[in-house]
Amino acid sequence: MAKILVVEDEVGLRESISDYLSAQRHIVEGTGNGDDALAMLKTYSYDLVILDWNIDGLPGPEVCRQFRSSGGSVPTLMLTARDMIDAKIEGFAAGCDDYLTKPFDLRELSSRVQALLRRPNVIQAEILTAGKIALDPQKKLCTLEGEPVQLAPQEFALLEFLVKHPNIPYSSEALLGRVWRSDADVSEHTVRTCIYRIKTRLNLSEGNPRIKNVHGVGYVFELQTQQ
């Protein structure tokens, strides 16, 4: 599961990309405006950006350039109808990581997305393990000591994020920004409820691992490695 921002002003194409990637269990958000895209990138956390060249407001390369200059390091896939080498060089110079020329097959787009998500800073293991818990992100399967445990999609997404970031405390606001859509009608109570259900179903109140409430901060997935 990855949180992806799709910046494409052609509504039909944006919706097609979003639907295709959502079917692959990604959280997908979209906009057709470069200024809005830059604001979203500076406000919310994403794992990957799909960025069209010609969009309303700031053009794609300028969005990428300003995002990189502000310290943004999220992998970026540039979409454009321009297939000239000079345009590609300009896109890479602006900071994009890959380049896909329109028209394209959504299957190729998906392959490019998976390749970018496999890079070291966003590596996704086939099976995630944390003590007695194992997660299969592709099949959305969770097991506790080898026995399957049924989790709602959002519960699985939250647990997957916590397992990938053990021993780091996160506030409810931070978790909302990483695991839920930015426009979702959710609150800190939503996170609290989701955490409670995960802890109850996987017996994560005590032992190793466990999800601990950190007073004044939020939550931490504590995992002690065996020596």
C-alpha positions in Angstrom: 0.0 0.0 0.0 1.3 3.4 -1.0 -0.2 6.9 -0.8 -0.1 8.4 -4.3 -0.8 11.9 -5.6 -2.0 12.0 -9.2 -1.7 15.5 -10.8 -3.5 15.4 -14.2 -5.9 18.1 -15.5 -7.7 15.7 -17.9 -10.4 14.5 -15.6 -11.1 11.2 -17.4 -7.5 10.2 -17.4 -7.0 11.2 -13.8 -10.0 9.1 -12.8 -8.8 6.1 -14.8 -5.4 6.2 -13.2 -6.9 6.6 -9.7 -9.3 3.8 -10.2 -6.6 1.5 -11.6 -4.2 2.1 -8.8 -6.9 2.1 -6.1 -7.8 -1.4 -7.3 -4.2 -2.4 -6.5 -4.9 -1.3 -2.8 -3.1 2.1 -3.0 -4.5 5.3 -1.5 -4.9 7.7 -4.4 -5.6 11.4 -4.3 -5.8 13.7 -7.3 -5.8 17.3 -8.6 -5.6 19.0 -11.9 -3.9 22.2 -10.8 -0.1 22.6 -10.3 -0.5 25.2 -7.5 -2.8 22.9 -5.6 -0.4 20.0 -6.1 2.5 21.9 -4.7 0.4 22.9 -1.7 -0.7 19.3 -1.1 2.9 18.1 -1.4 4.0 20.6 1.3 1.1 19.8 3.6 0.6 16.0 3.3 2.9 13.0 3.0 2.9 10.8 -0.1 4.9 7.9 -1.2 4.8 8.7 -4.9 3.7 11.5 -7.3 2.4 11.0 -10.8 2.7 14.5 -12.4 1.5 15.6 -15.8 3.5 18.2 -17.7 0.8 20.5 -19.0 -1.6 21.4 -16.1 -3.5 24.4 -14.9 -1.4 26.7 -12.7 2.2 25.8 -12.3 3.4 23.4 -15.0 4.6 19.9 -14.0 8.3 20.6 -14.2 8.0 23.7 -12.1 6.0 21.9 -9.4 8.7 19.2 -9.3 11.5 21.8 -9.3 10.0 23.8 -6.4 9.2 20.6 -4.4 12.7 19.4 -4.8 14.2 22.8 -3.8 12.1 22.7 -0.6 13.6 19.3 0.3 10.9 17.0 -1.1 12.3 13.6 -2.0 9.2 11.6 -3.0 9.7 9.6 -6.3 8.0 11.4 -9.2 6.8 10.0 -12.5 6.3 12.6 -15.2 3.5 12.2 -17.8 3.6 14.2 -21.0 2.7 14.0 -24.7 6.2 15.4 -25.4 8.5 12.7 -26.7 11.5 14.8 -27.8 14.7 14.2 -26.0 15.1 17.9 -25.0 11.8 17.7 -23.1 12.8 14.5 -21.3 16.1 16.2 -20.3 14.2 19.1 -19.0 11.9 16.9 -16.9 14.8 15.0 -15.4 16.6 18.3 -14.7 13.5 19.4 -12.8 13.9 16.4 -10.5 11.5 13.8 -11.9 12.6 10.1 -11.4 10.9 8.6 -14.4 9.1 9.6 -17.6 6.1 8.2 -19.4 4.9 9.5 -22.8 1.2 9.7 -23.6 -0.7 7.8 -24.7 0.3 4.9 -22.5 -1.2 1.6 -21.2 -2.2 1.6 -17.6 -0.4 -1.7 -17.1 2.9 0.1 -18.0 2.1 2.9 -15.7 1.5 0.4 -12.9 4.8 -1.3 -13.7 6.6 2.1 -13.5 4.9 2.9 -10.2 5.9 -0.5 -8.7 9.5 0.0 -9.9 9.7 3.4 -8.2 8.1 2.1 -5.0 10.8 -0.6 -4.9 13.6 1.9 -4.6 15.5 1.7 -1.3 13.8 4.6 0.5 10.3 3.2 -0.1 11.1 -0.5 -0.3 8.1 -2.8 0.3 8.8 -6.3 1.6 6.7 -9.2 0.3 6.0 -10.4 3.8 6.3 -8.1 6.8 7.0 -9.8 10.1 7.0 -8.4 13.7 7.3 -11.0 16.3 4.2 -13.1 16.3 2.5 -11.0 13.5 2.9 -11.5 9.8 1.5 -9.2 7.1 1.1 -9.9 3.4 0.6 -6.4 1.8 -0.4 -7.9 -1.6 -3.0 -10.3 -0.3 -4.0 -8.0 2.6 -3.6 -11.0 4.9 -2.7 -10.8 8.5 -1.8 -13.7 10.7 -1.1 -14.0 14.4 1.1 -17.0 15.3 0.2 -18.5 11.9 -3.6 -18.1 12.3 -5.4 -15.6 10.0 -6.9 -12.5 11.7 -9.6 -10.6 9.9 -8.9 -6.8 9.7 -10.9 -4.1 8.0 -9.0 -2.4 5.1 -8.2 0.7 7.1 -7.1 -1.3 10.1 -4.8 -3.3 7.9 -3.4 -0.1 6.3 -2.7 1.4 9.7 -1.1 -1.7 11.1 1.1 -2.1 7.9 2.3 1.5 8.4 3.1 0.9 12.1 4.9 -2.4 11.4 7.1 -0.6 8.8 7.9 2.1 11.3 8.5 0.4 14.7 9.6 2.2 17.8 8.7 5.6 16.4 5.9 7.5 18.2 3.3 9.1 15.9 0.6 11.5 16.7 -3.0 10.9 15.6 -2.6 13.8 13.2 0.5 12.2 11.6 -1.2 8.9 11.2 -4.2 10.5 9.6 -1.9 12.2 7.1 -0.1 8.9 6.2 -2.8 6.3 6.2 -6.1 8.1 5.3 -7.0 10.2 2.3 -6.4 13.9 3.0 -10.0 14.7 2.2 -11.5 11.9 4.3 -14.0 12.9 7.0 -12.0 11.5 9.9 -10.7 12.7 13.3 -8.4 11.7 16.1 -11.3 9.6 17.4 -11.2 7.6 14.2 -7.5 6.7 14.8 -8.2 5.9 18.5 -11.0 3.5 17.5 -8.9 1.9 14.8 -5.9 1.4 17.2 -8.3 -0.1 19.8 -9.6 -2.7 17.3 -6.1 -3.7 16.1 -4.9 -4.1 19.7 -7.9 -6.1 20.7 -7.9 -8.4 17.6 -4.1 -9.1 17.8 -3.6 -8.9 21.6 -1.2 -6.0 21.2 -1.8 -4.3 24.6 1.1 -6.2 26.3 4.1 -8.3 25.2 6.3 -8.0 22.2 5.3 -6.5 19.9 2.7 -4.1 21.3 1.0 -0.8 20.5 1.6 1.6 23.3 -0.2 4.9 24.0 2.4 7.7 24.5 0.9 10.4 26.7 0.9 13.8 25.0 2.2 12.3 21.8 0.1 9.5 20.3 1.0 5.9 19.6 4.1 3.7 19.1 4.5 0.2 17.7 7.0 -1.2 20.1 9.1 -4.1 18.8 12.1 -5.6 20.7 14.4 -7.6 18.5 15.7 -10.8 19.9 19.4 -10.8 20.7 
